[in-house]
Amino acid sequence: MKEATKREDEWKIKIIENYWVFSKFVRKNKAELIKYLTFMDVKINHTIFKENEKPDYVYFIYEGKFEVTKNIYQERRSIQN
């Protein structure tokens, strides 16, 4: 079991090394950082969070495609004099 955990930790470190934001971190800090990260697979058409909701996390996309949308519709209000 320990060996499996070690392999998973190595995999997670390799993933975060792909992001420039972590490029200056030394390996020891990367190993500490992964303790606080959650890695997840998301199914197609799954909504992570909706507009005007506060997200629970910061998301990094490692693989696949994603779409960000913005509702630009504004309700028309009549102006009364």
Kinemage of the C-alpha trace (Angstrom):
@kinemage 1
@onewidth
@group {chain A} dominant
@subgroup {mainchain}
@vectorlist {calphas} color= white
{ca met a 1} P 0.000 0.000 0.000
{ca lys a 2} L 2.841 2.410 0.817
{ca glu a 3} L 4.377 1.826 -2.613
{ca ala a 4} L 1.066 2.672 -4.313
{ca thr a 5} L 0.808 5.904 -2.319
{ca lys a 6} L 4.385 6.812 -3.236
{ca arg a 7} L 3.667 6.211 -6.951
{ca glu a 8} L 0.515 8.340 -6.723
{ca asp a 9} L 2.430 11.143 -5.013
{ca glu a 10} L 5.086 11.042 -7.748
{ca trp a 11} L 2.348 11.208 -10.380
{ca lys a 12} L 0.786 14.252 -8.663
{ca ile a 13} L 4.151 16.008 -8.440
{ca lys a 14} L 4.709 15.426 -12.161
{ca ile a 15} L 1.315 16.946 -12.901
{ca ile a 16} L 1.932 20.147 -10.945
{ca glu a 17} L 5.357 20.480 -12.549
{ca asn a 18} L 3.511 21.176 -15.818
{ca tyr a 19} L 2.190 24.470 -14.456
{ca trp a 20} L 4.489 27.486 -14.582
{ca val a 21} L 3.045 28.819 -11.330
{ca phe a 22} L 4.780 25.972 -9.494
{ca ser a 23} L 8.007 26.041 -11.517
{ca lys a 24} L 10.034 27.821 -8.823
{ca phe a 25} L 8.965 25.396 -6.089
{ca val a 26} L 11.661 22.990 -4.952
{ca arg a 27} L 10.676 19.312 -4.936
{ca lys a 28} L 10.242 19.260 -1.150
{ca asn a 29} L 7.676 22.070 -1.374
{ca lys a 30} L 5.876 20.348 -4.251
{ca ala a 31} L 5.640 17.198 -2.138
{ca glu a 32} L 4.136 19.258 0.676
{ca leu a 33} L 1.760 21.058 -1.677
{ca ile a 34} L 0.168 17.880 -3.046
{ca lys a 35} L -1.129 17.107 0.436
{ca tyr a 36} L -3.508 20.050 -0.019
{ca leu a 37} L -4.568 19.343 -3.595
{ca thr a 38} L -7.505 17.259 -4.714
{ca phe a 39} L -7.273 15.581 -8.090
{ca met a 40} L -10.520 14.670 -9.774
{ca asp a 41} L -11.919 13.327 -13.017
{ca val a 42} L -14.902 15.220 -14.322
{ca lys a 43} L -17.453 13.669 -16.648
{ca ile a 44} L -18.484 15.323 -19.910
{ca asn a 45} L -21.092 18.101 -19.519
{ca his a 46} L -20.479 18.307 -15.775
{ca thr a 47} L -20.835 21.816 -14.312
{ca ile a 48} L -18.115 22.678 -11.810
{ca phe a 49} L -19.733 25.923 -10.686
{ca lys a 50} L -22.206 28.396 -12.126
{ca glu a 51} L -21.969 32.086 -12.860
{ca asn a 52} L -22.341 34.258 -9.744
{ca glu a 53} L -21.539 31.321 -7.460
{ca lys a 54} L -18.362 31.446 -5.460
{ca pro a 55} L -16.233 28.437 -6.367
{ca asp a 56} L -14.989 26.242 -3.554
{ca tyr a 57} L -11.563 25.690 -5.098
{ca val a 58} L -9.019 26.906 -7.599
{ca tyr a 59} L -9.128 24.626 -10.630
{ca phe a 60} L -6.208 23.574 -12.821
{ca ile a 61} L -7.066 21.674 -15.974
{ca tyr a 62} L -4.526 18.949 -16.621
{ca glu a 63} L -6.071 17.181 -19.576
{ca gly a 64} L -9.127 17.469 -21.791
{ca lys a 65} L -11.349 20.309 -22.884
{ca phe a 66} L -13.468 22.732 -20.935
{ca glu a 67} L -15.781 25.605 -21.629
{ca val a 68} L -16.265 28.832 -19.726
{ca thr a 69} L -19.475 30.698 -20.434
{ca lys a 70} L -20.798 34.099 -19.462
{ca asn a 71} L -24.406 35.192 -19.591
{ca ile a 72} L -24.509 38.643 -21.176
{ca tyr a 73} L -28.277 39.010 -21.213
{ca gln a 74} L -29.474 42.026 -19.252
{ca glu a 75} L -33.084 42.467 -18.287
{ca arg a 76} L -34.603 45.536 -19.909
{ca arg a 77} L -36.247 47.895 -17.493
{ca ser a 78} L -38.734 50.492 -18.538
{ca ile a 79} L -37.849 54.048 -17.581
{ca gln a 80} L -40.764 55.974 -16.166
{ca asn a 81} L -40.802 59.762 -16.080
